Structure formats: C-alpha cells, structure tokens
Amino acid sequence: MAEITTIARPYAQAVFKLASEKQALSAWSDMLGLMAVVATDADMQRMIESPRMTSDKLAALFIDVCGDKLNTEAQNFIKVLADGGRMKALPEIYNLFQTLKSEAEGAIQAQLITAFPATDAQKQSVLEALKKRFGRDIELECKTDSSLVGGAVIRAGDMVIDGSVSGKLQKLAVALSH
C-alpha cells in the first residue's frame, strides 16, 4: 500500500497543480474518477498486466474506453502513465488528488468503515465529532467490510481510529505474545 502511494503521489500532485492553475479541479476530479474506475475493471487490469500490450496500444485502448470524457491533457496523462508502467496507480492517484482537492477547498476526506451498513444517525455522529476535532468540513465516505466482525474504523487525514472487533483482537494478540 505504501509503495503504490509513493508511486502515485507525484502524479497526483502534478495533476492537482495543473488543475488548480486552470481552475478545473472538478473537471479533473471527474476525469480521474472515470480513469480509476476503468483501471480497476478486471478486463482492463488483464490488459495492463499483459506483456504483449505495448504502452502505446494500452494508452490508445484506455483512451478509447473512456471516450470523449477525457480532454487532451487527460489523454496525454494516460500516455505518460502507460509509458511509465504506472496505470495500476490510477485509483491511488485519484484518491490522493481528492485529498488535495478537499484540503484546498477547506474540507477533509474521511472514511467510515463498518462491519454492517452505518445508520444515518451513526454517520451524522461521526461527521459532527470529526468536524469538532478538525474544525473543518468533512466529506465522509462510508464503506462496509465484514472482516471487521463488528465496530468501525475511521480514517481522516493521517488519523486512524480502529474500534473494530478484529482490530481489538489483533491488539490483544500482540499484548499476549509479549
């Protein structure tokens, strides 16, 4: 995870700088979101990993799949990623770009990961607590992960609060092994 983030960060920062200069943060957010979805498609992943696929062919295929939703700069960005063998990093580039965009807009992105779908009251409670903690607007993304067994994990900025059952069991295991 850290390695893909290290690879994706300079690309996200470069795109963010370009989008900021052109006052096109929302447009780039939409385009990167589309690119990330296309890059995570199982068929596209096979193409990205195929040794028979040249970078030019991969970029052309990717651009063709995205259709007219990518401007010329975004198409050039795809070509740069394909040439560098960095197409797999697109989802993380998108995530990092969103974080930069939120910070620029005065908001913080946060994730609420629960074992079962969170209720509206739970989401609201987490939002209010995070707003109070950071003093900024919060963009909350909710996910479910049954491997947590119960409880929740909250990620906001570089803060992680692990209140999941699986997290507590891991802490107990570590404590018992020492």
Disulfide bonds with the S-S distance in Angstrom:
none
